Amino acid sequence: MRKIKLLGLSLIAFVLFTVKAHAQETPPPPAPSAVTTSYVGKWDILAKGLPNGDTHIFFTITNTDGKLGGSLLDPETKKDNPLTKVEQDDKGVTLYFTAQGYDVTVTLQKTTDDDHVKGSMMGMFDCTGERVKQ
């Protein structure tokens, strides 16, 4: 009986020790990369090879309190529609919006300078663009 109690106590101590050894603090998440203002402004993006032909899309990217946002000009109604999300990483910027009931993404990267970009729409259609000078 005494051996069973000693064995049970040893087993409980082993389990507690093992749990304590694995209960390390998780490291803090990596700091998000700082939002740069290099994409902020008005852009004329040419999406090539769309079913309706090559199409110019005009985006306005804004920076509000360190968060990117913006809108796109609907070519038919001439109204600004808000972007649903804008993400920026080391490679470039991704714009999310809804068009004709579909969720659409446009991924852009800088090319030769801060005023020219290239990328793709939905990973299928090539895009090129330039900053609209005011």
Buried (B, 14 or more C-beta within 10 A) or exposed (E): EEEEEEEEEEEEEEEEEEEEEEEEEEEEEEEEEEBEEBBBBBBBBEBEEEEEEEBEBBBBBBBEEEEBBBBBBEEEEEEBEEBEEBEBEEEBBBBEBEEEEEEBBBBBEBBEEEBBBBBBBEEEBEBBBBBEEE
